[in-house]
Amino acid sequence: MSGLTRERVLEALGTVNDPELHRDLVSLNMVREVVVEGGAVQIHIALTTPACPLKDQISREVEQAVREIGGVSSVEIEFSAEVRGRPGLQGALKDVKNIVAVGAGKGGVGKSTAAVLLALGLRRKGATVGLIDADVYGPSIPTMLGIEDAKPAIRGEMILPIEAGGLRVMSIGFMVERDKPLIWRGPMVHGVIKQFLEQVEWGALDYLFVDLPPGTGDVPLTLAQAIPMTGSVVICTPQDVALIDARRAVMMYNQLNVACLGIIENMSYYLCPQCGHRDEIFDHGGAEEAAGALNVPFLGGIPLNASIRKFADAGTPEKTFTDSTDEVIAAVERVAAATAGQISVKNMEPEAQPTLSIE
C-alpha cells in the first residue's frame, strides 16, 4: 500500500518554513489545497503578498519535502496571494489592509519618486494599491503620474480618488492652483490629512502608501495618532549628511511606536544608460550600514538613472518597469518585493499602539 496520502503531504509541508516569517506553511494557513492522485501531487499555496521575494525558494523546498515521502511521480505547485493586514481600520479605510508611510529625514532624496515606484511595483505584481500625496508643501506626485489637471469627483459626502497607472491616488495638488505656494500651519495640515483618510472612497486595497513631507513634523504625528499604520519606510541617499537625517526619521517612528519596515538607499549608484558603466557618485552602502546600526531591515538600493528621471518628468513612471535597462528594472523590483516582504513579517507580529504625543 502506498504511503503517499494527503495527510502525509501535509505532514511534509509542515516541515517547510516561510523564509521570512520563520514558521511552517501549514500553521501559517498558506496551504489551501492538497490533491493526491496516484503518484501525482497538486498543491495550492497562498502567499502573503503577490510580490513575494522568495517564491522560488518556497517552491523548491516544497517539492523537495514532498518527494522525500516516496512514490511521488510529479509535484505541481500553484501559487496565489492573499495579502494580510493590520486590524483596527474603520470608516473609509475599513477595507484597506495596510497603510505604509514613506518618509525621509530631509528633502531632495527622491522620496516621492521612491513612493511612486513602490506603489507601481506592487501594482504590477497584482496587488491593489493606493497612494496619498501627503507632501502638502510640495505635492509632486500628480506631475509624476501625469494627472496634474485631474479634479476628483464627489459622490455623496465622499471624494473619489483619481485612477492613474492602476493606482488610486489623492493629492493636495488636485485642490490648489499649480504654482500657488502652500503656506499652512499645523492644524490646517492635520485637517487635510484627516480628510484624505476619512472622506476618500478608497475601497478595498492591499496597500495604501502615504508620501510624507520631508522631516519629522506634523504629518507623521497626525498619521500615528489617527490610524494603525503597518509601518514606515525611510528613504535616504548614501551621503553622510543624508544618513544623519535618515537616522532621525527612524528614531522618530520608533518614538511613535510605528514600526520602521526598513531603509531604501535612493540614488545608490549611477548607471550610464549608454554603456551600463556604474559609478558611485554619492558614495554607496551607507544606508545599509545605518540600517544595521539601527537594527532595521535594509530594503535595497535604487540606482540614479536617466530613465527613472525621464519617465517621472513625463508623467509615465510605469515605463521604468518596461523601458529601462534590465539592471534598473531588477533593482526597483527587488526593493518593492523586499518592502512587501517586511509588511508580511510585520503583520505576523503583535500590534504596537502608537504614542499619542511627543515631548
C-alpha positions as CSV (number, residue, x, y, z in Angstrom):
1,M,0.0,0.0,0.0
2,S,1.4,3.4,-1.0
3,G,2.4,5.8,1.8
4,L,1.5,8.7,-0.4
5,T,-1.6,10.3,1.1
6,R,-2.9,13.8,1.6
7,E,-2.1,13.6,5.3
8,R,1.5,12.6,4.5
9,V,1.8,15.5,2.2
10,L,0.5,17.9,4.8
11,E,2.9,16.4,7.3
12,A,5.8,17.0,4.9
13,L,4.7,20.6,4.2
14,G,4.7,21.2,8.0
15,T,8.5,20.9,7.8
16,V,8.8,23.8,5.2
17,N,9.1,27.2,6.7
18,D,8.3,30.5,5.0
19,P,11.9,32.0,4.8
20,E,10.8,35.5,6.0
21,L,8.1,34.6,8.6
22,H,10.1,31.7,10.0
23,R,7.0,29.5,10.6
24,D,5.8,26.5,8.6
25,L,3.4,26.8,5.7
26,V,0.7,24.7,7.4
27,S,0.5,26.6,10.7
28,L,0.5,29.9,8.7
29,N,-2.6,28.6,6.8
30,M,-0.7,29.1,3.5
31,V,-1.5,25.6,2.2
32,R,-5.0,25.9,0.8
33,E,-5.4,22.6,-1.1
34,V,-3.6,19.3,-1.5
35,V,-4.8,16.7,-4.1
36,V,-3.1,13.3,-4.4
37,E,-4.0,11.2,-7.5
38,G,-1.8,8.1,-7.8
39,G,1.8,9.5,-7.7
40,A,0.8,13.0,-8.8
41,V,0.6,15.7,-6.1
42,Q,-1.1,19.1,-6.6
43,I,-0.6,21.8,-4.0
44,H,-2.1,25.3,-3.8
45,I,-0.2,27.7,-1.7
46,A,-1.5,31.2,-0.8
47,L,1.5,33.6,-0.4
48,T,1.2,36.6,1.9
49,T,2.0,39.0,-1.0
50,P,1.9,38.8,-4.8
51,A,5.4,40.3,-4.7
52,C,6.9,37.5,-2.5
53,P,10.7,37.8,-3.0
54,L,11.3,34.2,-2.0
55,K,8.6,32.4,-4.0
56,D,11.2,30.3,-6.0
57,Q,12.8,29.2,-2.8
58,I,9.5,28.1,-1.3
59,S,8.7,26.2,-4.4
60,R,12.0,24.3,-4.4
61,E,11.7,23.4,-0.7
62,V,8.0,22.3,-1.0
63,E,8.9,20.0,-3.9
64,Q,11.9,18.6,-2.1
65,A,9.9,17.9,1.1
66,V,7.1,16.2,-0.9
67,R,9.4,14.0,-3.0
68,E,11.0,12.7,0.2
69,I,7.8,10.9,1.0
70,G,8.4,8.3,-1.8
71,G,6.1,7.2,-4.5
72,V,5.8,10.7,-6.0
73,S,5.8,10.9,-9.8
74,S,5.1,14.6,-10.1
75,V,4.6,17.7,-8.0
76,E,2.5,20.6,-9.3
77,I,2.5,23.8,-7.2
78,E,0.0,26.6,-7.8
79,F,0.6,29.9,-6.1
80,S,-1.9,32.6,-5.3
81,A,-1.6,35.6,-3.0
82,E,-3.7,36.8,-0.1
83,V,-2.3,40.0,1.5
84,R,-2.8,40.1,5.2
85,G,-3.5,43.3,7.0
86,R,-3.5,45.1,10.4
87,P,-6.8,45.2,12.3
88,G,-8.5,48.3,13.6
89,L,-9.1,50.4,10.5
90,Q,-12.6,51.9,10.3
91,G,-14.8,54.1,8.1
92,A,-13.4,54.8,4.6
93,L,-10.3,52.8,5.5
94,K,-12.1,49.6,6.7
95,D,-11.2,47.7,3.5
96,V,-7.6,48.9,3.4
97,K,-5.3,46.1,4.6
98,N,-2.0,48.0,5.1
99,I,-1.1,51.7,5.4
100,V,2.6,52.4,4.9
101,A,4.2,55.8,5.4
102,V,7.1,56.7,3.1
103,G,9.3,59.4,4.7
104,A,12.7,61.0,4.7
105,G,14.7,62.9,7.2
106,K,15.4,65.7,4.6
107,G,14.3,66.8,1.2
108,G,16.0,66.1,-2.1
109,V,16.5,62.4,-1.6
110,G,13.8,61.2,-4.2
111,K,11.3,60.2,-1.6
112,S,8.2,60.8,-3.8
113,T,9.9,59.0,-6.7
114,A,10.5,56.0,-4.5
115,A,6.9,56.1,-3.2
116,V,5.6,56.0,-6.8
117,L,7.9,53.2,-7.8
118,L,7.0,51.1,-4.7
119,A,3.3,51.6,-5.4
120,L,3.6,50.8,-9.1
121,G,5.9,47.8,-8.4
122,L,3.4,46.1,-6.2
123,R,0.5,47.0,-8.5
124,R,2.3,45.3,-11.4
125,K,2.6,42.1,-9.3
126,G,-1.2,42.1,-8.9
127,A,-1.8,43.9,-5.7
128,T,-4.5,46.6,-5.3
129,V,-2.6,49.8,-4.3
130,G,-3.5,53.4,-3.3
131,L,-1.2,56.4,-2.9
132,I,-1.7,59.5,-0.8
133,D,0.4,62.5,-1.7
134,A,0.6,64.0,1.8
135,D,3.6,66.1,1.0
136,V,1.4,69.2,1.5
137,Y,4.3,71.7,1.0
138,G,5.4,70.3,-2.4
139,P,3.0,67.8,-3.9
140,S,4.8,66.3,-6.9
141,I,3.0,63.0,-7.4
142,P,0.3,64.4,-9.8
143,T,3.2,65.6,-12.1
144,M,4.9,62.3,-11.9
145,L,1.8,60.3,-12.7
146,G,0.7,62.7,-15.5
147,I,-2.5,63.8,-13.7
148,E,-1.8,67.4,-12.8
149,D,-5.1,68.7,-14.2
150,A,-7.2,66.0,-12.6
151,K,-10.1,67.0,-10.4
152,P,-11.5,64.4,-8.0
153,A,-15.3,63.7,-8.3
154,I,-17.6,63.8,-5.3
155,R,-20.1,61.1,-4.6
156,G,-22.4,62.0,-1.7
157,E,-20.1,63.1,1.1
158,M,-17.1,61.1,-0.2
159,I,-14.2,62.1,-2.5
160,L,-13.4,59.6,-5.3
161,P,-9.6,59.1,-5.8
162,I,-8.1,59.6,-9.2
163,E,-7.1,56.5,-11.1
164,A,-3.6,56.6,-12.6
165,G,-1.4,53.7,-13.7
166,G,-3.7,51.3,-11.9
167,L,-3.3,53.2,-8.7
168,R,-5.9,55.1,-6.7
169,V,-4.4,58.5,-6.0
170,M,-5.2,61.5,-3.8
171,S,-3.1,64.7,-3.5
172,I,-3.4,68.2,-2.2
173,G,-2.1,69.1,-5.6
174,F,-5.6,68.4,-7.1
175,M,-7.1,71.1,-4.9
176,V,-4.8,74.1,-5.3
177,E,-3.5,76.1,-8.2
178,R,-0.4,74.6,-9.7
179,D,2.0,77.4,-8.9
180,K,0.4,78.6,-5.7
181,P,2.7,78.3,-2.6
182,L,1.2,76.3,0.2
183,I,1.7,78.2,3.4
184,W,-0.1,76.2,6.1
185,R,0.1,75.9,9.8
186,G,0.0,72.6,11.6
187,P,-3.8,72.5,12.3
188,M,-4.5,73.0,8.6
189,V,-2.2,70.2,7.6
190,H,-3.8,68.0,10.3
191,G,-7.3,68.7,8.8
192,V,-6.3,67.8,5.2
193,I,-4.6,64.6,6.2
194,K,-7.7,63.5,8.2
195,Q,-9.9,64.4,5.2
196,F,-7.7,62.2,3.0
197,L,-8.1,59.3,5.5
198,E,-11.8,59.7,6.3
199,Q,-13.5,61.2,3.3
200,V,-11.9,59.5,0.4
201,E,-13.6,56.4,-1.0
202,W,-10.5,54.1,-1.1
203,G,-12.4,50.8,-1.4
204,A,-10.5,47.6,-1.0
205,L,-6.8,48.0,-1.1
206,D,-3.9,45.7,-0.2
207,Y,-1.5,48.6,0.3
208,L,-2.0,52.3,0.8
209,F,1.3,54.3,0.6
210,V,1.4,57.7,2.1
211,D,4.1,60.0,0.7
212,L,5.0,62.3,3.6
213,P,6.7,65.7,3.7
214,P,10.4,65.5,4.5
215,G,11.5,65.9,8.1
216,T,9.9,65.0,11.4
217,G,6.9,67.4,11.6
218,D,3.1,67.4,12.0
219,V,2.1,64.9,9.2
220,P,3.7,61.7,10.6
221,L,2.5,62.6,14.1
222,T,-1.1,63.1,12.7
223,L,-0.9,59.7,10.9
224,A,0.4,57.9,14.0
225,Q,-2.4,59.4,16.1
226,A,-5.2,58.8,13.6
227,I,-4.7,55.3,12.3
228,P,-3.0,52.0,13.0
229,M,-0.2,52.0,10.4
230,T,1.5,48.8,9.4
231,G,4.8,50.7,9.4
232,S,7.1,53.2,7.7
233,V,9.8,53.2,5.0
234,V,12.6,55.7,5.2
235,I,14.3,56.9,2.0
236,C,17.8,58.3,2.0
237,T,20.8,58.8,-0.2
238,P,24.3,57.5,0.5
239,Q,25.9,60.8,1.7
240,D,26.7,61.1,5.4
241,V,24.6,64.2,5.9
242,A,21.5,62.4,4.4
243,L,22.1,59.4,6.6
244,I,22.2,61.6,9.7
245,D,18.7,62.8,8.9
246,A,17.5,59.3,8.0
247,R,18.5,58.1,11.4
248,R,16.5,60.9,12.9
249,A,13.5,59.8,10.9
250,V,13.8,56.2,12.0
251,M,14.1,57.3,15.7
252,M,11.0,59.5,15.3
253,Y,9.0,56.5,14.1
254,N,10.4,54.4,17.0
255,Q,9.2,57.1,19.4
256,L,5.7,57.0,17.8
257,N,5.7,53.2,18.1
258,V,5.3,52.9,14.3
259,A,7.5,50.1,13.1
260,C,10.2,51.0,10.6
261,L,9.9,48.4,7.9
262,G,13.3,49.4,6.5
263,I,15.6,51.9,4.8
264,I,15.9,52.3,1.0
265,E,19.0,53.9,-0.5
266,N,17.9,56.0,-3.4
267,M,20.5,57.3,-6.0
268,S,22.5,54.4,-4.7
269,Y,24.8,54.4,-7.7
270,Y,24.8,55.8,-11.2
271,L,24.2,53.6,-14.2
272,C,25.1,55.1,-17.6
273,P,22.2,54.4,-20.0
274,Q,24.5,54.1,-23.0
275,C,27.3,51.7,-21.7
276,G,25.9,50.5,-18.4
277,H,29.0,51.7,-16.5
278,R,28.4,52.0,-12.8
279,D,29.8,55.0,-10.8
280,E,29.1,55.6,-7.1
281,I,28.8,59.4,-7.3
282,F,27.3,59.9,-3.8
283,D,29.3,57.0,-2.2
284,H,27.5,53.7,-1.7
285,G,26.4,51.4,1.1
286,G,25.9,54.0,3.8
287,A,22.2,53.2,4.1
288,E,22.8,49.5,4.6
289,E,25.3,50.3,7.4
290,A,22.9,52.7,9.0
291,A,20.1,50.1,8.8
292,G,22.4,47.6,10.6
293,A,23.2,50.1,13.3
294,L,19.6,50.9,13.9
295,N,18.5,47.3,13.7
296,V,16.0,47.8,10.9
297,P,15.9,46.0,7.5
298,F,17.8,47.3,4.5
299,L,15.3,47.1,1.6
300,G,17.8,47.7,-1.2
301,G,19.1,50.4,-3.4
302,I,17.6,52.3,-6.4
303,P,20.1,53.5,-8.9
304,L,20.5,57.0,-10.2
305,N,19.5,56.5,-13.8
306,A,18.3,58.8,-16.6
307,S,15.3,56.6,-17.5
308,I,13.8,57.0,-14.0
309,R,14.1,60.7,-14.1
310,K,12.8,60.9,-17.7
311,F,9.7,58.8,-17.1
312,A,8.8,60.7,-13.9
313,D,9.2,64.1,-15.6
314,A,7.0,62.8,-18.5
315,G,4.3,61.5,-16.2
316,T,4.9,57.9,-17.2
317,P,6.8,56.3,-14.4
318,E,5.3,52.9,-15.2
319,K,7.7,52.8,-18.2
320,T,10.5,52.4,-15.6
321,F,9.4,48.7,-15.5
322,T,9.4,48.1,-19.2
323,D,11.7,50.6,-21.0
324,S,14.6,50.8,-18.6
325,T,17.7,48.6,-18.6
326,D,17.4,45.1,-17.0
327,E,19.5,46.1,-14.1
328,V,17.3,49.2,-13.2
329,I,14.1,47.1,-13.5
330,A,15.6,44.4,-11.3
331,A,16.8,46.8,-8.7
332,V,13.4,48.6,-8.4
333,E,11.5,45.2,-8.3
334,R,13.8,43.9,-5.6
335,V,13.1,46.9,-3.4
336,A,9.3,46.6,-3.9
337,A,9.4,42.9,-3.2
338,A,11.6,43.4,0.0
339,T,9.1,46.1,1.2
340,A,6.2,43.8,0.7
341,G,8.0,41.0,2.5
342,Q,8.6,43.2,5.5
343,I,5.0,44.2,5.5
344,S,4.1,40.5,5.7
345,V,6.6,39.9,8.5
346,K,5.2,42.9,10.5
347,N,1.6,41.6,10.1
348,M,2.6,38.4,11.9
349,E,3.9,40.3,15.0
350,P,1.8,41.7,17.9
351,E,0.4,45.1,17.1
352,A,2.1,48.1,18.8
353,Q,0.0,51.0,19.9
354,P,1.1,54.5,18.6
355,T,2.3,57.0,21.1
356,L,-0.2,59.9,21.2
357,S,2.2,62.7,21.9
358,I,5.8,63.7,21.7
359,E,7.7,65.9,24.1
